């Protein structure tokens, strides 16, 4: 099915396990309206163990979910 709003590019974490980066996703917003991450049912950030192939369903064959975070105001 391809990418969806909120899909982020694949990120490779260095062997030391620490990574800092900034990312802008023009397909989502923190304001009210379409594609808001702060809508009634909420949103989360999910980190998968492997790279997304941007084809498979679900989750682009990206492997196990290894970390997540809740998006809040």
Phi and psi in degrees as a GROMACS rama.xvg file:
@    title "Ramachandran Plot"
@    xaxis  label "Phi"
@    yaxis  label "Psi"
@TYPE xy
82.5151  -171.602  UNK-2
-71.4259  156.584  UNK-3
-129.678  166.588  UNK-4
-54.9081  129.931  UNK-5
97.8419  -14.3559  UNK-6
-62.9332  131.725  UNK-7
-108.067  158.89  UNK-8
-67.008  157.556  UNK-9
-63.7261  140.399  UNK-10
-126.101  132.938  UNK-11
-103.06  123.065  UNK-12
-88.7512  131.317  UNK-13
-61.7755  162.045  UNK-14
-55.3755  -31.3919  UNK-15
-68.725  -13.4891  UNK-16
85.8409  4.64011  UNK-17
-117.735  139.04  UNK-18
-149.715  134.577  UNK-19
-124.293  132.635  UNK-20
-156.541  159.301  UNK-21
-114.166  142.878  UNK-22
-142.953  135.682  UNK-23
-113.596  128.196  UNK-24
-116.98  103.546  UNK-25
-70.2589  -6.03182  UNK-26
-90.896  -5.23497  UNK-27
-132.48  164.335  UNK-28
-143.919  159.62  UNK-29
-99.3282  -0.94569  UNK-30
-89.7463  164.722  UNK-31
-65.2007  148.787  UNK-32
127.171  -169.258  UNK-33
-60.7912  140.178  UNK-34
61.5228  26.0355  UNK-35
-74.373  135.045  UNK-36
-78.0635  -9.57252  UNK-37
-109.466  36.3417  UNK-38
-80.2262  -177.2  UNK-39
-60.8164  -33.6541  UNK-40
-95.1155  2.26774  UNK-41
75.5351  177.154  UNK-42
-146.591  158.977  UNK-43
-140.433  159.252  UNK-44
-104.567  128.115  UNK-45
-119.193  131.92  UNK-46
-108.775  126.311  UNK-47
-104.546  159.052  UNK-48
-73.9861  -23.3314  UNK-49
-129.355  173.114  UNK-50
-71.3203  144.281  UNK-51
-78.0734  131.835  UNK-52
-87.8086  -2.71648  UNK-53
57.0108  22.6934  UNK-54
-131.419  -50.8657  UNK-55
-63.1069  158.532  UNK-56
-137.994  127.42  UNK-57
-88.8265  162.544  UNK-58
58.3094  25.5762  UNK-59
59.0469  31.0129  UNK-60
53.518  35.9781  UNK-61
-83.7604  5.24664  UNK-62
84.7775  -165.191  UNK-63
-65.2  150.656  UNK-64
-79.6361  122.62  UNK-65
-113.467  -13.1949  UNK-66
-163.787  154.245  UNK-67
-152.136  163.766  UNK-68
-146.814  146.769  UNK-69
-91.4818  135.406  UNK-70
-87.1012  120.119  UNK-71
-131.126  162.628  UNK-72
